[in-house]
Amino acid sequence: MKSTPLRIDVRSKGFAIASMLVVQCIFLVAQILLIKSPAYGDEHTTDLVLYQQYALKFLDGEIPYRDFQMEYPPLALVVFGLPGLFSMQKPIDYEAYQALFVIEMALFSLATNFILFRILSIGKLELANPITTIGMYTLGVFILSPLMLWRFDMFPAFLTILAFLFIQSKKPFLGGAMLGLGIVAKLYPLVIMPIFCSYYWAGKNPKAFWRMAMGLVLAASILIPLFAFDPDWMLQMLSYHKLRGLNIDSLPGGIFLLAKATGLMEVQITHDFGSFNIEAPYSNQVVQWLTPLSVIVLGIVIMLSFFRFRQERGKNGSISGHSLVAYSVIVLLAFILTSKVFSPQYLIWLLPFIPFLKLRQARFFLIVAALTMLLYPFIYALLIAAEPASVLLLNLRNLLALVLFVWLLATNLPARGIPRKC
């Protein structure tokens, strides 16, 4: 009954939403054409070269982790391999692979619009305005398009927001399955899983929780054959990330760069594991403390989500979709900010959820995204050289990301009841 008025409202604004989809297409096509500009440098293509290498080996019949090492979970190979399958060239050359890959990511971005539209249509986010929601996503695409077409993160982001749609549609098995596929594609949806678990347990719906768990386990079972080829494949993949150093983009990495730029500390910048990292006094100790800090912060966020959801259910008889969105963003920000790596593409993980936040908070995220894109790829070479203005810009970006985390958490604490307008 409640969903009907919103469904009619969404359709009545279809022309405006369709216009924004056209605008997104124009943004994406323009980005594909402009990406060859010397202003971008070569950094944005390095991951794509790696994706093609993985795809060629996989399509040639080699088994990942046994015949070649790969830093990503196995489902990522589906995304890497699709351009090779659809290419007329065998084997596919880099130019053709590049063109097909960016089209693939553009399609995932456009498909995300449909998921956002479906979330609006089911009427669980009553305060969400369809035009504002799609408009904010359009602005996010515009800002992040220099990056999102050249990384595969749009794929797990699509799976994650699809999981959210199924959770809100009372289809927990499918929600768990999509979340499981997202984890098998790029691990990070694993930190959202406890928020969804809190949603069901605080809502006193254990049956839905177990259905979600069954869907997740079933999706994750695609990993089982890999153990037959190499029982240690998962440890090898995880050890790669464990051995990575402190990334210069990370929250503590930016502070070390600031110390270098101001002459307070001798800091070396190295390039290994596909990123630029910090070597300095106490940097190893910082890395060691980041893992327990991350566990503590994530644990606090999960605990607060449970009490928040339980409070809402006790007061209103149901849990707000806005609170589930907010805590999904909060837990992702907590994970990113306490990590030793803050790659610019991590913002793509947040992008599908951002349009459902309060408008001021969504705008604040766009500022963080714009600063990130200014740093990468346009002036990243200056950052590597610890040029003071670029270092200050990085620390401003990190500070604003931290402010957004605190802001979201403060406006969604259990003691505050139903979220107030911000």
C-alpha positions as CSV (number, residue, x, y, z in Angstrom):
1,M,0.0,0.0,0.0
2,K,2.7,2.5,0.9
3,S,4.9,1.8,-2.1
4,T,2.2,2.7,-4.7
5,P,2.3,6.5,-4.4
6,L,6.1,6.5,-4.6
7,R,6.0,4.1,-7.6
8,I,3.7,6.5,-9.4
9,D,5.8,9.5,-8.4
10,V,9.0,7.8,-9.8
11,R,7.3,7.1,-13.1
12,S,5.9,10.6,-13.3
13,K,9.4,12.0,-13.2
14,G,10.7,9.5,-15.8
15,F,11.6,12.2,-18.3
16,A,13.9,14.0,-15.9
17,I,15.5,10.7,-14.9
18,A,15.9,9.6,-18.5
19,S,17.5,12.9,-19.3
20,M,20.1,12.3,-16.5
21,L,20.8,8.9,-17.9
22,V,21.5,10.5,-21.3
23,V,23.8,13.0,-19.5
24,Q,25.7,10.1,-17.9
25,C,26.2,8.5,-21.3
26,I,27.6,11.7,-22.6
27,F,29.9,12.0,-19.6
28,L,31.2,8.5,-20.0
29,V,31.7,8.8,-23.8
30,A,33.5,12.1,-23.4
31,Q,35.7,10.5,-20.7
32,I,36.6,7.7,-23.1
33,L,37.6,10.2,-25.8
34,L,39.4,12.6,-23.4
35,I,41.3,9.9,-21.5
36,K,44.1,10.0,-24.1
37,S,44.9,13.6,-23.1
38,P,48.5,14.0,-21.9
39,A,47.1,15.7,-18.8
40,Y,46.0,12.3,-17.5
41,G,49.5,10.8,-17.6
42,D,49.9,7.0,-17.8
43,E,49.0,6.1,-14.2
44,H,45.3,5.5,-15.0
45,T,46.1,2.7,-17.4
46,T,48.5,0.6,-15.3
47,D,45.8,-1.6,-13.7
48,L,44.1,-2.1,-17.1
49,V,47.4,-3.6,-18.4
50,L,47.4,-6.0,-15.5
51,Y,43.8,-6.9,-16.1
52,Q,44.6,-7.8,-19.7
53,Q,47.5,-10.0,-18.7
54,Y,45.3,-11.9,-16.3
55,A,42.6,-12.2,-18.9
56,L,45.0,-13.6,-21.6
57,K,46.3,-16.2,-19.2
58,F,42.9,-17.2,-18.1
59,L,41.5,-17.4,-21.6
60,D,44.5,-19.5,-22.6
61,G,43.5,-22.1,-20.1
62,E,45.8,-21.3,-17.2
63,I,44.4,-21.7,-13.6
64,P,44.6,-18.7,-11.4
65,Y,46.8,-18.9,-8.3
66,R,48.3,-22.2,-9.5
67,D,49.6,-21.2,-12.9
68,F,49.8,-17.5,-12.3
69,Q,49.6,-15.3,-9.2
70,M,46.7,-12.9,-8.9
71,E,46.0,-10.3,-6.2
72,Y,42.3,-10.3,-6.7
73,P,39.6,-12.9,-5.8
74,P,38.6,-15.3,-8.6
75,L,35.3,-13.7,-9.7
76,A,37.3,-10.7,-10.9
77,L,38.5,-12.9,-13.7
78,V,34.9,-12.8,-15.2
79,V,35.1,-9.1,-15.6
80,F,38.7,-9.2,-16.9
81,G,37.9,-12.0,-19.4
82,L,34.7,-10.6,-20.9
83,P,36.4,-8.2,-23.3
84,G,38.5,-11.1,-24.6
85,L,35.4,-13.2,-25.1
86,F,33.6,-10.5,-27.1
87,S,36.5,-9.4,-29.1
88,M,36.9,-10.4,-32.8
89,Q,40.6,-10.6,-32.3
90,K,42.2,-13.7,-30.8
91,P,44.2,-13.0,-28.8
92,I,42.9,-9.5,-28.1
93,D,45.4,-6.6,-28.3
94,Y,45.6,-3.9,-25.7
95,E,43.7,-1.2,-27.7
96,A,40.8,-3.5,-28.3
97,Y,40.8,-4.8,-24.8
98,Q,40.9,-1.2,-23.4
99,A,37.9,-0.1,-25.5
100,L,35.8,-3.1,-24.6
101,F,36.7,-2.9,-20.9
102,V,35.6,0.7,-20.5
103,I,32.4,-0.1,-22.3
104,E,31.8,-2.9,-19.8
105,M,32.3,-0.6,-16.8
106,A,30.1,2.1,-18.4
107,L,27.3,-0.6,-18.7
108,F,27.7,-1.5,-15.0
109,S,27.4,2.1,-14.1
110,L,24.3,2.6,-16.1
111,A,22.9,-0.7,-14.7
112,T,23.4,0.8,-11.3
113,N,20.9,3.5,-12.2
114,F,18.3,0.8,-12.7
115,I,19.0,-0.6,-9.3
116,L,18.7,2.8,-7.7
117,F,15.4,3.3,-9.5
118,R,14.1,-0.1,-8.2
119,I,15.1,0.8,-4.7
120,L,13.1,4.0,-4.9
121,S,10.2,2.2,-6.4
122,I,9.7,-0.3,-3.5
123,G,9.1,2.7,-1.2
124,K,11.4,1.8,1.7
125,L,13.2,5.1,1.6
126,E,10.3,7.4,1.9
127,L,12.3,10.6,2.2
128,A,14.3,9.9,-1.0
129,N,13.5,12.1,-4.0
130,P,13.9,10.3,-7.3
131,I,15.3,13.2,-9.2
132,T,17.7,14.2,-6.4
133,T,18.8,10.6,-6.0
134,I,19.6,10.0,-9.7
135,G,21.0,13.5,-10.0
136,M,23.5,12.9,-7.2
137,Y,24.5,9.6,-8.7
138,T,25.0,11.4,-12.1
139,L,27.2,14.0,-10.4
140,G,29.2,11.2,-8.8
141,V,29.6,9.5,-12.2
142,F,30.8,12.8,-13.7
143,I,33.4,13.4,-11.0
144,L,34.7,9.8,-10.7
145,S,34.5,8.9,-14.4
146,P,38.2,9.5,-15.0
147,L,38.8,6.6,-12.7
148,M,35.7,4.3,-12.7
149,L,36.0,3.3,-16.4
150,W,39.6,2.1,-15.9
151,R,39.1,0.0,-12.8
152,F,36.8,-3.0,-12.2
153,D,35.4,-1.7,-8.9
154,M,32.1,-0.7,-10.5
155,F,31.4,-4.5,-10.8
156,P,31.5,-5.3,-7.0
157,A,29.8,-2.0,-6.3
158,F,27.0,-3.0,-8.6
159,L,26.7,-6.4,-6.8
160,T,26.7,-4.7,-3.4
161,I,23.9,-2.2,-4.2
162,L,22.0,-5.1,-5.8
163,A,22.3,-7.0,-2.5
164,F,20.9,-4.0,-0.7
165,L,17.9,-3.9,-3.1
166,F,17.1,-7.6,-2.4
167,I,17.5,-7.0,1.4
168,Q,15.0,-4.1,1.1
169,S,12.7,-6.2,-1.1
170,K,12.5,-9.0,1.5
171,K,14.5,-11.4,-0.6
172,P,17.3,-12.3,1.8
173,F,18.6,-15.3,0.0
174,L,19.2,-13.3,-3.2
175,G,20.7,-10.5,-1.1
176,G,23.1,-12.9,0.5
177,A,24.0,-14.4,-2.9
178,M,24.8,-11.0,-4.4
179,L,26.8,-10.0,-1.4
180,G,28.7,-13.3,-1.6
181,L,29.5,-12.7,-5.3
182,G,30.7,-9.2,-4.4
183,I,33.1,-10.7,-1.8
184,V,34.3,-13.3,-4.3
185,A,35.0,-10.4,-6.7
186,K,36.8,-8.0,-4.4
187,L,36.5,-8.9,-0.7
188,Y,35.5,-5.5,0.6
189,P,31.7,-6.3,0.7
190,L,32.7,-8.6,3.6
191,V,32.7,-5.5,5.9
192,I,29.1,-4.7,4.9
193,M,27.9,-8.2,5.8
194,P,27.8,-7.7,9.6
195,I,25.6,-4.6,9.0
196,F,23.1,-6.7,7.1
197,C,23.3,-9.3,9.9
198,S,22.6,-6.6,12.5
199,Y,19.6,-5.5,10.4
200,Y,18.0,-8.9,10.6
201,W,18.9,-9.7,14.2
202,A,17.9,-6.3,15.5
203,G,14.7,-6.7,13.5
204,K,14.1,-10.1,15.2
205,N,14.0,-11.9,11.9
206,P,16.4,-14.9,12.3
207,K,14.7,-16.8,9.4
208,A,15.7,-14.0,7.0
209,F,19.2,-14.0,8.4
210,W,19.7,-17.7,7.8
211,R,18.3,-17.3,4.3
212,M,20.8,-14.5,3.6
213,A,23.6,-16.7,5.1
214,M,22.6,-19.6,2.8
215,G,22.7,-17.4,-0.2
216,L,26.1,-16.0,0.7
217,V,27.5,-19.5,1.3
218,L,26.1,-20.8,-1.9
219,A,27.7,-17.9,-3.9
220,A,31.0,-18.4,-2.1
221,S,31.0,-22.1,-2.9
222,I,32.3,-21.2,-6.3
223,L,35.7,-20.9,-4.6
224,I,35.8,-24.7,-3.7
225,P,37.2,-26.0,-7.0
226,L,40.2,-23.7,-6.6
227,F,41.3,-25.6,-3.4
228,A,41.6,-28.7,-5.6
229,F,44.1,-27.0,-7.8
230,D,46.0,-25.3,-5.0
231,P,45.0,-25.6,-1.3
232,D,47.1,-22.6,-0.4
233,W,45.7,-20.2,-3.0
234,M,43.8,-18.1,-0.6
235,L,46.7,-17.7,1.8
236,Q,48.9,-16.7,-1.2
237,M,46.4,-14.0,-2.2
238,L,46.0,-12.7,1.3
239,S,49.7,-12.7,1.9
240,Y,50.1,-10.3,-1.0
241,H,48.0,-7.7,0.7
242,K,49.6,-8.4,4.1
243,L,53.0,-7.6,2.7
244,R,52.0,-4.3,1.2
245,G,53.5,-1.3,2.8
246,L,51.8,2.0,4.0
247,N,50.3,3.6,1.0
248,I,51.0,7.4,0.5
249,D,47.3,8.0,0.0
250,S,46.3,6.5,3.3
251,L,45.4,8.6,6.3
252,P,48.7,8.0,8.2
253,G,50.6,8.0,4.8
254,G,49.4,11.5,4.2
255,I,50.7,12.6,7.7
256,F,54.1,11.1,6.9
257,L,54.2,12.9,3.6
258,L,53.4,16.1,5.4
259,A,56.3,15.5,7.7
260,K,58.5,15.0,4.7
261,A,57.3,18.1,2.9
262,T,57.9,20.2,6.0
263,G,61.3,18.7,6.7
264,L,60.3,17.2,10.1
265,M,61.2,13.6,9.1
266,E,63.2,11.7,6.6
267,V,60.7,9.8,4.5
268,Q,61.4,7.5,1.5
269,I,58.8,6.7,-1.1
270,T,59.0,3.3,-2.7
271,H,57.1,1.6,-5.5
272,D,56.1,-2.0,-4.9
273,F,52.9,-4.1,-4.9
274,G,51.5,-1.8,-7.5
275,S,51.5,1.3,-5.3
276,F,53.6,4.0,-3.9
277,N,54.4,3.4,-0.2
278,I,56.0,5.1,2.8
279,E,59.3,4.0,4.4
280,A,60.1,6.1,7.4
281,P,60.8,5.8,11.2
282,Y,57.8,4.3,12.9
283,S,56.0,3.5,9.6
284,N,56.2,-0.3,10.2
285,Q,54.8,0.2,13.7
286,V,51.9,2.2,12.3
287,V,51.1,-0.6,9.8
288,Q,51.1,-3.1,12.7
289,W,48.7,-1.1,14.8
290,L,46.3,-0.3,11.9
291,T,44.9,-3.9,11.8
292,P,43.8,-4.0,15.5
293,L,42.6,-0.4,15.2
294,S,40.5,-1.4,12.2
295,V,39.0,-4.4,14.0
296,I,38.1,-2.2,17.0
297,V,36.6,0.6,14.9
298,L,34.6,-1.8,12.8
299,G,33.4,-3.7,15.9
300,I,32.2,-0.4,17.4
301,V,30.3,0.5,14.2
302,I,28.7,-2.9,14.0
303,M,27.6,-2.7,17.6
304,L,26.2,0.8,17.2
305,S,24.3,-0.4,14.1
306,F,22.7,-3.2,16.0
307,F,21.5,-0.9,18.8
308,R,20.4,1.7,16.3
309,F,18.3,-0.8,14.4
310,R,16.9,-2.3,17.5
311,Q,15.9,1.1,18.8
312,E,14.1,2.0,15.5
313,R,12.3,-1.3,15.5
314,G,11.1,-0.8,19.0
315,K,9.9,2.8,18.2
316,N,8.4,2.4,14.8
317,G,8.0,-1.4,14.3
318,S,10.5,-1.4,11.4
319,I,14.0,-0.4,10.6
320,S,14.6,2.6,8.3
321,G,16.2,2.0,5.0
322,H,18.0,5.3,5.5
323,S,19.7,3.9,8.6
324,L,20.8,0.7,6.7
325,V,22.2,2.9,3.9
326,A,24.0,5.2,6.5
327,Y,25.6,2.3,8.3
328,S,26.7,0.7,5.1
329,V,28.5,3.9,4.2
330,I,29.9,4.3,7.7
331,V,31.3,0.8,7.9
332,L,33.0,1.2,4.4
333,L,34.5,4.6,5.5
334,A,35.7,3.0,8.7
335,F,37.4,0.3,6.7
336,I,39.0,2.7,4.2
337,L,40.2,5.2,6.8
338,T,41.8,2.5,9.1
339,S,43.4,0.7,6.2
340,K,47.1,1.0,5.1
341,V,45.8,1.6,1.6
342,F,43.4,4.3,0.4
343,S,43.4,3.8,-3.4
344,P,41.3,6.4,-5.2
345,Q,39.0,3.8,-6.7
346,Y,37.8,2.9,-3.2
347,L,35.4,5.8,-3.5
348,I,33.6,3.8,-6.2
349,W,32.5,1.4,-3.5
350,L,30.6,4.2,-1.8
351,L,29.1,5.7,-4.9
352,P,25.8,3.6,-5.2
353,F,24.9,4.3,-1.6
354,I,25.7,8.0,-1.5
355,P,22.6,9.2,-3.4
356,F,20.4,7.9,-0.5
357,L,22.2,9.9,2.2
358,K,21.0,13.3,3.4
359,L,21.6,15.8,0.7
360,R,24.3,17.8,2.6
361,Q,26.2,14.6,3.4
362,A,26.0,13.4,-0.2
363,R,27.3,16.8,-1.4
364,F,30.1,16.5,1.1
365,F,31.1,13.2,-0.4
366,L,31.2,14.7,-3.9
367,I,33.7,17.3,-2.5
368,V,35.9,14.4,-1.2
369,A,35.6,12.7,-4.6
370,A,36.5,15.9,-6.5
371,L,39.6,16.4,-4.4
372,T,40.6,12.8,-5.0
373,M,40.2,13.2,-8.8
374,L,42.3,16.4,-8.7
375,L,45.0,14.4,-7.0
376,Y,44.7,11.4,-9.2
377,P,45.5,11.3,-12.0
378,F,46.2,15.0,-12.7
379,I,48.9,15.9,-10.1
380,Y,49.8,12.5,-8.7
381,A,53.4,12.9,-9.9
382,L,53.7,16.0,-7.7
383,L,52.3,14.0,-4.7
384,I,54.9,11.3,-5.2
385,A,57.6,14.0,-5.2
386,A,56.0,15.3,-1.9
387,E,55.4,18.7,-3.4
388,P,53.9,20.7,-0.5
389,A,50.6,21.9,-2.2
390,S,49.7,18.4,-3.3
391,V,50.5,17.0,0.1
392,L,48.3,19.6,1.7
393,L,45.5,18.7,-0.8
394,L,45.9,15.0,0.1
395,N,45.6,15.6,3.8
396,L,42.6,17.9,3.2
397,R,40.9,15.0,1.3
398,N,41.7,12.6,4.1
399,L,40.5,15.0,6.8
400,L,37.2,15.6,4.9
401,A,36.7,11.8,4.5
402,L,37.2,11.5,8.3
403,V,34.8,14.4,8.9
404,L,32.2,12.6,6.8
405,F,32.6,9.4,8.8
406,V,32.2,11.2,12.1
407,W,29.3,13.3,10.8
408,L,27.4,10.2,9.5
409,L,28.1,8.3,12.8
410,A,27.0,11.3,14.9
411,T,23.7,11.7,13.1
412,N,22.9,8.0,13.3
413,L,23.8,7.1,16.9
414,P,21.3,5.0,18.8
415,A,20.6,7.6,21.4
416,R,19.4,10.0,18.7
417,G,16.5,7.9,17.6
418,I,15.2,8.5,14.1
419,P,17.7,10.4,12.0
420,R,17.1,14.1,12.0
421,K,17.4,16.2,8.9
422,C,21.0,17.4,8.4
